[in-house]
Amino acid sequence: MTRVRDFDDRPAFDDPPAEVIAEAAGAFGLLASSARLHIVWALAQGESDVTGLAERVGGALPAVSQHLTKLKLAGLVRSRREGRRQVYFVDDPDIVAVVRLLVGRLAERAPAGRLRGAGA
């Protein structure tokens, strides 16, 4: 890691290895989809099956299922079987914290309707 001094003499952070930066960029890339971010937001509030998630996020069942597959492959979401249902959850408290912080803060400071239609 490379230690970089900030221009105003604030304490500096070590630069992480390139692999870590690439992994973080991949996770943020997956969360750049509003549908996947909404799914992770919903799962950060509690586990759910695909039908419950589709109802909550307003997505078609096949589309939500595809998003969940991508999130699972990236390790952002996990699942377990309960009888005939597959239940999904976020098992990484850091992902939960980042999503809750960012989405929660934006929701708190947004005037009603300001963010409607923003992003994709």
N, C-alpha and C positions, 0 to 999 in steps of 0.2 A: 504494500500500500504506500501511496505517496502522501506525505503530509503537506498540505497547502495552507499558507498563511493568508487570511482574509485581508483585503485592502485597508480596512479600518482597524486593524489589530485586534479584531474579535478572535476568540479561540477558534481554531481551525479543526476541521474533521479530516480523518484519513480518507483518501479515495479508496473505494472498494475495488476489488478485482473486476476486470472487464466482464467476466462471466456473471458476476452478481448484478452488474448494471444491465446486462442483456436479459437476465431472468426477470428483473424488475420491469424492464420495458415490455417484455412479453406479457406479464401479468396486467400491466396498465393497458396494453393493447387490447387484451380480452375485455377489460372493464370499460373500454372506450365505446363499446356498443351499449346504447341505452337499455336495450332489452336484457342483456347479460348483467349490467349493473343493477337493474331493478330486481332481477332474480337473486343476485348476491345480497342486495339490501334486504329482501324479504327473508332469505335464509339466515341472515344475521340476526333477525328478530326471533327465529325459531325454525325448527325443521319442518319439512312439508313433503308431500308426494307431488308428482308432476301435475296431477289434476288440480290440486290446490294452488300450485304455483301459477298454472295457466289462468285460473280464475282470478287470482290476485293481481297478476301483472297485465292481464288483458291480452294474452297471446294465445295463438292457436296451439293446441296440444303438441302436434309434430314439431313446430318451431321451438317451443320451450324445451322439448326433449332434446333437440339438436344443440341448443345452447348449453343445456346441462352436460351433454356429452363433451363439448369443448371445455367447459369449466372443470369437469372431472379429469380429463386428459392433462390439463395444466396443473392439477393438484390444488385448485382453489376451492373445489367442492368435493365432498365424499358422499357415499350412500351406503345404506344397509337394507337388507330385506326384512320386512315385517309381514309374514304370511305371504300373500300374493302381491303386496305393495312394495315398491322401492321408495324408501324415504331418504331425502336429500338433506344435507346439512353442511355448514362451513365449520371445518375443524381447526382452523388457524385463527387464533385470537387476534393476531396482528392484522390480518385481512379484514376481520370484523371491525376492528378499531379504525382502520383507515377509511373504510366505506362509511361507517357511522359518522365519523368526524367530518368528512368532506360533504356528504349528502345532507347530513343533519345541519351543518353550518349554513350551507347554501339555502336550505329550506327555511331556516330561522330568519335570515336576513333578506329574503326575497319578498317584495311586495306581492300581494295576491295577483296572480296571472302574469307576472313579469317574465318568468322562465318558460311559460307555455310555448311550445313549438321550437324551443331552442335545442340544438343538438340532434343527433340521429342515432 
